[in-house]
Amino acid sequence: MDSHYDLTTQDGMKKASEWFDSYGWLISPLVWAIKRLLPPTAAEQARAAGKLIEVGKNHGVKDMTIYMNDDAYGKLKGDIKNEDIKVTAKAGSNRQMKITVNYS
């Protein structure tokens, strides 16, 4: 098992997070359990949605639907700067947003 983690890079953070997801219960069972029960943060949701939107555009997707918290949508909204992508949002229950992405 590799024990080197460069936390200054996305790959290093991902590797460390994956390790903790698999073995964190050995070190700190309470923190591990809480981490597994908490929903993704707004920043994590916005980052994932941005990547989905980008990959969809690059692979010829015509339409996409994404569900996220309203505060995550607020973070995502400022990051979309492509006039070929139209994003509409509809508020749902429990602060959840339905994001519809249409590619031109």
VMD Tcl script that builds the backbone (N, CA, C; Angstrom):
set m [mol new atoms 312]
animate dup $m
set s [atomselect $m all]
$s set {name element resname resid chain x y z} {
  {N N MET 1 A 0.842 -1.180 0.000}
  {CA C MET 1 A 0.000 0.000 0.000}
  {C C MET 1 A 0.886 1.243 0.000}
  {N N ASP 2 A 0.590 2.155 -0.911}
  {CA C ASP 2 A 1.341 3.406 -1.015}
  {C C ASP 2 A 0.957 4.316 0.146}
  {N N SER 3 A 1.940 4.884 0.804}
  {CA C SER 3 A 1.656 5.740 1.960}
  {C C SER 3 A 2.072 7.179 1.725}
  {N N HIS 4 A 2.131 7.603 0.468}
  {CA C HIS 4 A 2.503 8.970 0.134}
  {C C HIS 4 A 1.266 9.682 -0.394}
  {N N TYR 5 A 0.953 10.831 0.178}
  {CA C TYR 5 A -0.241 11.587 -0.200}
  {C C TYR 5 A 0.132 13.048 -0.374}
  {N N ASP 6 A 0.073 13.543 -1.593}
  {CA C ASP 6 A 0.352 14.940 -1.879}
  {C C ASP 6 A -0.967 15.703 -1.794}
  {N N LEU 7 A -1.224 16.331 -0.678}
  {CA C LEU 7 A -2.491 17.014 -0.443}
  {C C LEU 7 A -2.570 18.377 -1.119}
  {N N THR 8 A -1.553 18.717 -1.913}
  {CA C THR 8 A -1.588 19.978 -2.659}
  {C C THR 8 A -2.190 19.792 -4.045}
  {N N THR 9 A -2.510 18.543 -4.411}
  {CA C THR 9 A -3.091 18.272 -5.725}
  {C C THR 9 A -4.456 17.612 -5.566}
  {N N GLN 10 A -5.285 17.748 -6.597}
  {CA C GLN 10 A -6.604 17.100 -6.590}
  {C C GLN 10 A -6.447 15.580 -6.501}
  {N N ASP 11 A -5.507 15.019 -7.262}
  {CA C ASP 11 A -5.302 13.566 -7.229}
  {C C ASP 11 A -4.861 13.091 -5.853}
  {N N GLY 12 A -3.976 13.850 -5.233}
  {CA C GLY 12 A -3.522 13.485 -3.893}
  {C C GLY 12 A -4.647 13.530 -2.868}
  {N N MET 13 A -5.476 14.571 -2.958}
  {CA C MET 13 A -6.630 14.670 -2.043}
  {C C MET 13 A -7.600 13.522 -2.286}
  {N N LYS 14 A -7.819 13.196 -3.550}
  {CA C LYS 14 A -8.729 12.091 -3.877}
  {C C LYS 14 A -8.195 10.776 -3.313}
  {N N LYS 15 A -6.903 10.561 -3.481}
  {CA C LYS 15 A -6.263 9.338 -2.985}
  {C C LYS 15 A -6.376 9.247 -1.460}
  {N N ALA 16 A -6.125 10.349 -0.769}
  {CA C ALA 16 A -6.225 10.363 0.691}
  {C C ALA 16 A -7.661 10.142 1.139}
  {N N SER 17 A -8.604 10.773 0.434}
  {CA C SER 17 A -10.012 10.615 0.774}
  {C C SER 17 A -10.466 9.166 0.571}
  {N N GLU 18 A -10.022 8.563 -0.538}
  {CA C GLU 18 A -10.371 7.161 -0.798}
  {C C GLU 18 A -9.792 6.246 0.268}
  {N N TRP 19 A -8.563 6.540 0.690}
  {CA C TRP 19 A -7.951 5.736 1.742}
  {C C TRP 19 A -8.762 5.850 3.028}
  {N N PHE 20 A -9.134 7.094 3.389}
  {CA C PHE 20 A -9.897 7.297 4.617}
  {C C PHE 20 A -11.269 6.630 4.516}
  {N N ASP 21 A -11.892 6.686 3.347}
  {CA C ASP 21 A -13.188 6.024 3.174}
  {C C ASP 21 A -13.077 4.525 3.406}
  {N N SER 22 A -11.950 3.943 2.999}
  {CA C SER 22 A -11.761 2.504 3.157}
  {C C SER 22 A -11.266 2.091 4.539}
  {N N TYR 23 A -10.339 2.868 5.101}
  {CA C TYR 23 A -9.672 2.436 6.334}
  {C C TYR 23 A -9.800 3.398 7.508}
  {N N GLY 24 A -10.508 4.487 7.331}
  {CA C GLY 24 A -10.628 5.498 8.380}
  {C C GLY 24 A -11.252 4.994 9.664}
  {N N TRP 25 A -12.083 3.955 9.543}
  {CA C TRP 25 A -12.723 3.418 10.743}
  {C C TRP 25 A -11.693 2.840 11.706}
  {N N LEU 26 A -10.523 2.460 11.192}
  {CA C LEU 26 A -9.474 1.944 12.071}
  {C C LEU 26 A -8.857 3.046 12.935}
  {N N ILE 27 A -8.779 4.246 12.374}
  {CA C ILE 27 A -8.142 5.367 13.055}
  {C C ILE 27 A -9.132 6.125 13.934}
  {N N SER 28 A -10.269 6.440 13.371}
  {CA C SER 28 A -11.262 7.246 14.083}
  {C C SER 28 A -12.666 6.815 13.665}
  {N N PRO 29 A -13.204 5.805 14.329}
  {CA C PRO 29 A -14.511 5.288 13.926}
  {C C PRO 29 A -15.618 6.348 13.919}
  {N N LEU 30 A -15.614 7.259 14.879}
  {CA C LEU 30 A -16.665 8.269 14.949}
  {C C LEU 30 A -16.580 9.238 13.767}
  {N N VAL 31 A -15.391 9.761 13.477}
  {CA C VAL 31 A -15.213 10.687 12.355}
  {C C VAL 31 A -15.553 9.976 11.043}
  {N N TRP 32 A -15.121 8.743 10.893}
  {CA C TRP 32 A -15.395 7.963 9.688}
  {C C TRP 32 A -16.907 7.797 9.499}
  {N N ALA 33 A -17.617 7.456 10.559}
  {CA C ALA 33 A -19.070 7.262 10.474}
  {C C ALA 33 A -19.781 8.571 10.133}
  {N N ILE 34 A -19.382 9.661 10.772}
  {CA C ILE 34 A -20.001 10.959 10.498}
  {C C ILE 34 A -19.757 11.362 9.045}
  {N N LYS 35 A -18.539 11.186 8.563}
  {CA C LYS 35 A -18.207 11.550 7.181}
  {C C LYS 35 A -19.069 10.775 6.191}
  {N N ARG 36 A -19.326 9.526 6.470}
  {CA C ARG 36 A -20.123 8.697 5.563}
  {C C ARG 36 A -21.599 9.072 5.600}
  {N N LEU 37 A -22.045 9.674 6.689}
  {CA C LEU 37 A -23.460 10.028 6.826}
  {C C LEU 37 A -23.786 11.431 6.332}
  {N N LEU 38 A -22.789 12.316 6.297}
  {CA C LEU 38 A -23.031 13.699 5.885}
  {C C LEU 38 A -23.187 13.805 4.373}
  {N N PRO 39 A -24.104 14.652 3.917}
  {CA C PRO 39 A -24.227 14.858 2.475}
  {C C PRO 39 A -23.041 15.670 1.964}
  {N N PRO 40 A -22.797 15.611 0.667}
  {CA C PRO 40 A -21.697 16.410 0.100}
  {C C PRO 40 A -21.930 17.901 0.346}
  {N N THR 41 A -20.869 18.651 0.525}
  {CA C THR 41 A -20.980 20.090 0.750}
  {C C THR 41 A -21.436 20.778 -0.536}
  {N N ALA 42 A -21.851 22.030 -0.401}
  {CA C ALA 42 A -22.280 22.809 -1.563}
  {C C ALA 42 A -21.146 22.926 -2.572}
  {N N ALA 43 A -19.941 23.157 -2.087}
  {CA C ALA 43 A -18.791 23.275 -2.992}
  {C C ALA 43 A -18.543 21.965 -3.735}
  {N N GLU 44 A -18.648 20.839 -3.037}
  {CA C GLU 44 A -18.455 19.535 -3.683}
  {C C GLU 44 A -19.539 19.280 -4.724}
  {N N GLN 45 A -20.784 19.625 -4.392}
  {CA C GLN 45 A -21.883 19.447 -5.347}
  {C C GLN 45 A -21.672 20.324 -6.574}
  {N N ALA 46 A -21.307 21.584 -6.370}
  {CA C ALA 46 A -21.094 22.511 -7.488}
  {C C ALA 46 A -19.937 22.039 -8.368}
  {N N ARG 47 A -18.864 21.579 -7.756}
  {CA C ARG 47 A -17.701 21.084 -8.502}
  {C C ARG 47 A -18.093 19.871 -9.351}
  {N N ALA 48 A -18.833 18.939 -8.750}
  {CA C ALA 48 A -19.262 17.742 -9.483}
  {C C ALA 48 A -20.204 18.114 -10.627}
  {N N ALA 49 A -21.138 19.030 -10.382}
  {CA C ALA 49 A -22.064 19.460 -11.430}
  {C C ALA 49 A -21.319 20.138 -12.568}
  {N N GLY 50 A -20.356 20.974 -12.240}
  {CA C GLY 50 A -19.557 21.634 -13.270}
  {C C GLY 50 A -18.830 20.637 -14.150}
  {N N LYS 51 A -18.282 19.601 -13.521}
  {CA C LYS 51 A -17.591 18.560 -14.288}
  {C C LYS 51 A -18.570 17.794 -15.162}
  {N N LEU 52 A -19.752 17.475 -14.631}
  {CA C LEU 52 A -20.770 16.782 -15.421}
  {C C LEU 52 A -21.168 17.613 -16.639}
  {N N ILE 53 A -21.377 18.903 -16.432}
  {CA C ILE 53 A -21.777 19.798 -17.525}
  {C C ILE 53 A -20.680 19.860 -18.585}
  {N N GLU 54 A -19.443 19.965 -18.163}
  {CA C GLU 54 A -18.319 20.028 -19.095}
  {C C GLU 54 A -18.193 18.728 -19.891}
  {N N VAL 55 A -18.277 17.598 -19.198}
  {CA C VAL 55 A -18.166 16.305 -19.874}
  {C C VAL 55 A -19.338 16.120 -20.843}
  {N N GLY 56 A -20.532 16.541 -20.436}
  {CA C GLY 56 A -21.692 16.444 -21.325}
  {C C GLY 56 A -21.478 17.217 -22.606}
  {N N LYS 57 A -20.951 18.430 -22.490}
  {CA C LYS 57 A -20.686 19.258 -23.676}
  {C C LYS 57 A -19.653 18.594 -24.573}
  {N N ASN 58 A -18.602 18.074 -23.976}
  {CA C ASN 58 A -17.518 17.458 -24.748}
  {C C ASN 58 A -17.928 16.147 -25.419}
  {N N HIS 59 A -19.011 15.525 -24.949}
  {CA C HIS 59 A -19.444 14.236 -25.496}
  {C C HIS 59 A -20.768 14.313 -26.246}
  {N N GLY 60 A -21.182 15.514 -26.627}
  {CA C GLY 60 A -22.356 15.661 -27.474}
  {C C GLY 60 A -23.703 15.421 -26.815}
  {N N VAL 61 A -23.783 15.563 -25.513}
  {CA C VAL 61 A -25.060 15.412 -24.822}
  {C C VAL 61 A -25.958 16.586 -25.210}
  {N N LYS 62 A -27.253 16.328 -25.413}
  {CA C LYS 62 A -28.180 17.399 -25.785}
  {C C LYS 62 A -28.834 18.032 -24.561}
  {N N ASP 63 A -29.235 17.214 -23.610}
  {CA C ASP 63 A -29.896 17.677 -22.388}
  {C C ASP 63 A -29.387 16.879 -21.200}
  {N N MET 64 A -29.389 17.527 -20.033}
  {CA C MET 64 A -28.962 16.868 -18.803}
  {C C MET 64 A -29.772 17.447 -17.648}
  {N N THR 65 A -30.110 16.610 -16.680}
  {CA C THR 65 A -30.794 17.058 -15.471}
  {C C THR 65 A -29.927 16.708 -14.268}
  {N N ILE 66 A -29.736 17.691 -13.397}
  {CA C ILE 66 A -28.916 17.513 -12.200}
  {C C ILE 66 A -29.717 18.029 -11.010}
  {N N TYR 67 A -29.714 17.310 -9.911}
  {CA C TYR 67 A -30.351 17.755 -8.678}
  {C C TYR 67 A -29.265 18.134 -7.680}
  {N N MET 68 A -29.452 19.284 -7.032}
  {CA C MET 68 A -28.474 19.735 -6.045}
  {C C MET 68 A -29.156 20.670 -5.050}
  {N N ASN 69 A -28.464 20.964 -3.959}
  {CA C ASN 69 A -28.989 21.925 -2.990}
  {C C ASN 69 A -28.961 23.322 -3.590}
  {N N ASP 70 A -29.839 24.193 -3.123}
  {CA C ASP 70 A -29.905 25.545 -3.687}
  {C C ASP 70 A -28.619 26.343 -3.454}
  {N N ASP 71 A -27.942 26.141 -2.337}
  {CA C ASP 71 A -26.691 26.866 -2.117}
  {C C ASP 71 A -25.589 26.359 -3.042}
  {N N ALA 72 A -25.635 25.094 -3.422}
  {CA C ALA 72 A -24.678 24.552 -4.392}
  {C C ALA 72 A -24.935 25.168 -5.764}
  {N N TYR 73 A -26.201 25.349 -6.115}
  {CA C TYR 73 A -26.531 25.976 -7.395}
  {C C TYR 73 A -25.991 27.406 -7.447}
  {N N GLY 74 A -26.073 28.108 -6.329}
  {CA C GLY 74 A -25.534 29.465 -6.269}
  {C C GLY 74 A -24.049 29.493 -6.581}
  {N N LYS 75 A -23.315 28.480 -6.114}
  {CA C LYS 75 A -21.877 28.386 -6.387}
  {C C LYS 75 A -21.625 28.000 -7.841}
  {N N LEU 76 A -22.459 27.143 -8.395}
  {CA C LEU 76 A -22.299 26.680 -9.770}
  {C C LEU 76 A -22.640 27.782 -10.773}
  {N N LYS 77 A -23.679 28.526 -10.486}
  {CA C LYS 77 A -24.205 29.521 -11.412}
  {C C LYS 77 A -23.133 30.489 -11.906}
  {N N GLY 78 A -22.277 30.950 -11.038}
  {CA C GLY 78 A -21.232 31.889 -11.416}
  {C C GLY 78 A -20.117 31.261 -12.238}
  {N N ASP 79 A -20.025 29.926 -12.227}
  {CA C ASP 79 A -18.948 29.236 -12.934}
  {C C ASP 79 A -19.282 28.921 -14.387}
  {N N ILE 80 A -20.552 29.016 -14.770}
  {CA C ILE 80 A -20.951 28.670 -16.133}
  {C C ILE 80 A -20.845 29.920 -17.001}
  {N N LYS 81 A -19.880 29.909 -17.895}
  {CA C LYS 81 A -19.628 31.087 -18.740}
  {C C LYS 81 A -19.549 30.693 -20.205}
  {N N ASN 82 A -20.373 29.753 -20.631}
  {CA C ASN 82 A -20.358 29.296 -22.009}
  {C C ASN 82 A -21.706 29.599 -22.636}
  {N N GLU 83 A -21.713 30.420 -23.683}
  {CA C GLU 83 A -22.983 30.812 -24.287}
  {C C GLU 83 A -23.668 29.665 -25.027}
  {N N ASP 84 A -22.974 28.546 -25.233}
  {CA C ASP 84 A -23.579 27.383 -25.881}
  {C C ASP 84 A -24.351 26.505 -24.899}
  {N N ILE 85 A -24.303 26.864 -23.613}
  {CA C ILE 85 A -24.970 26.068 -22.577}
  {C C ILE 85 A -26.037 26.924 -21.919}
  {N N LYS 86 A -27.263 26.417 -21.900}
  {CA C LYS 86 A -28.358 27.116 -21.227}
  {C C LYS 86 A -28.733 26.310 -19.982}
  {N N VAL 87 A -28.685 26.963 -18.840}
  {CA C VAL 87 A -28.995 26.306 -17.577}
  {C C VAL 87 A -30.216 26.972 -16.971}
  {N N THR 88 A -31.225 26.170 -16.661}
  {CA C THR 88 A -32.401 26.677 -15.969}
  {C C THR 88 A -32.553 25.904 -14.667}
  {N N ALA 89 A -33.090 26.566 -13.680}
  {CA C ALA 89 A -33.230 25.937 -12.365}
  {C C ALA 89 A -34.655 26.102 -11.875}
  {N N LYS 90 A -35.120 25.078 -11.171}
  {CA C LYS 90 A -36.456 25.112 -10.586}
  {C C LYS 90 A -36.337 24.653 -9.138}
  {N N ALA 91 A -36.839 25.479 -8.239}
  {CA C ALA 91 A -36.773 25.144 -6.818}
  {C C ALA 91 A -37.746 24.016 -6.504}
  {N N GLY 92 A -37.289 23.101 -5.685}
  {CA C GLY 92 A -38.126 21.997 -5.245}
  {C C GLY 92 A -38.284 22.045 -3.736}
  {N N SER 93 A -38.596 20.927 -3.160}
  {CA C SER 93 A -38.775 20.864 -1.714}
  {C C SER 93 A -37.435 20.649 -1.019}
  {N N ASN 94 A -37.383 20.986 0.242}
  {CA C ASN 94 A -36.183 20.780 1.077}
  {C C ASN 94 A -34.934 21.418 0.492}
  {N N ARG 95 A -35.082 22.633 -0.082}
  {CA C ARG 95 A -33.953 23.392 -0.621}
  {C C ARG 95 A -33.251 22.670 -1.759}
  {N N GLN 96 A -33.938 21.774 -2.438}
  {CA C GLN 96 A -33.342 21.069 -3.560}
  {C C GLN 96 A -33.699 21.781 -4.869}
  {N N MET 97 A -32.735 21.865 -5.766}
  {CA C MET 97 A -32.941 22.490 -7.069}
  {C C MET 97 A -32.839 21.425 -8.153}
  {N N LYS 98 A -33.698 21.570 -9.159}
  {CA C LYS 98 A -33.607 20.730 -10.351}
  {C C LYS 98 A -32.977 21.602 -11.435}
  {N N ILE 99 A -31.795 21.226 -11.879}
  {CA C ILE 99 A -31.054 21.982 -12.863}
  {C C ILE 99 A -31.210 21.270 -14.213}
  {N N THR 100 A -31.677 22.013 -15.209}
  {CA C THR 100 A -31.794 21.468 -16.553}
  {C C THR 100 A -30.750 22.157 -17.430}
  {N N VAL 101 A -29.942 21.355 -18.083}
  {CA C VAL 101 A -28.859 21.859 -18.925}
  {C C VAL 101 A -29.197 21.506 -20.371}
  {N N ASN 102 A -29.232 22.528 -21.239}
  {CA C ASN 102 A -29.445 22.320 -22.672}
  {C C ASN 102 A -28.215 22.815 -23.410}
  {N N TYR 103 A -27.682 21.971 -24.265}
  {CA C TYR 103 A -26.495 22.321 -25.046}
  {C C TYR 103 A -26.933 22.739 -26.445}
  {N N SER 104 A -26.379 23.824 -26.962}
  {CA C SER 104 A -26.706 24.301 -28.316}
  {C C SER 104 A -25.841 23.601 -29.335}
}
mol reanalyze $m
mol bondsrecalc $m
mol representation Tube
mol addrep $m
